[in-house]
Amino acid sequence: MSPERFVQALQKVVVHDNLAVYSELFRSTPVDRAVDPHWVRALTLFNGLDDENKQVLIEIICHTMVDTTANILGILDGGCPVAGIDGDVTVQVDGHRIGGELQELFLELSEAG
């Protein structure tokens, strides 16, 4: 698997698929059916917004997913050191190293669309 295919797969699963799940949950879950107190507060906030601001909140969630994934890829690429982790961190698929530029590829893909 190429680094490009890897980041495309990550973007689909982590950003696109999860964002669709969150959007659906926000739009279809009645507050009185939610159990988790954090989710109740999030639904209450979402339901109090007009349609434009609901879209803004979904966009914020999307950007958070992209930024978090990019930060993790930066750690895996070795460009973002983490205190307490000594040694090299690498990403391999079928024994072939694909890391080194994953963060950059992911951010380019995310900016493109």
Rosetta blueprint (number, residue, H / E / L):
1 M L
2 S L
3 P H
4 E H
5 R H
6 F H
7 V H
8 Q H
9 A H
10 L H
11 Q H
12 K H
13 V H
14 V H
15 V H
16 H H
17 D H
18 N H
19 L H
20 A H
21 V H
22 Y H
23 S H
24 E H
25 L H
26 F H
27 R H
28 S H
29 T L
30 P L
31 V H
32 D H
33 R H
34 A L
35 V L
36 D L
37 P H
38 H H
39 W H
40 V H
41 R H
42 A H
43 L H
44 T H
45 L H
46 F H
47 N H
48 G L
49 L L
50 D L
51 D H
52 E H
53 N H
54 K H
55 Q H
56 V H
57 L H
58 I H
59 E H
60 I H
61 I H
62 C H
63 H H
64 T H
65 M H
66 V H
67 D H
68 T H
69 T H
70 A H
71 N H
72 I H
73 L H
74 G H
75 I H
76 L H
77 D H
78 G L
79 G L
80 C L
81 P L
82 V L
83 A L
84 G L
85 I L
86 D L
87 G L
88 D L
89 V L
90 T L
91 V L
92 Q E
93 V E
94 D L
95 G L
96 H E
97 R E
98 I L
99 G L
100 G L
101 E L
102 L H
103 Q H
104 E H
105 L H
106 F H
107 L H
108 E H
109 L H
110 S H
111 E H
112 A H
113 G L
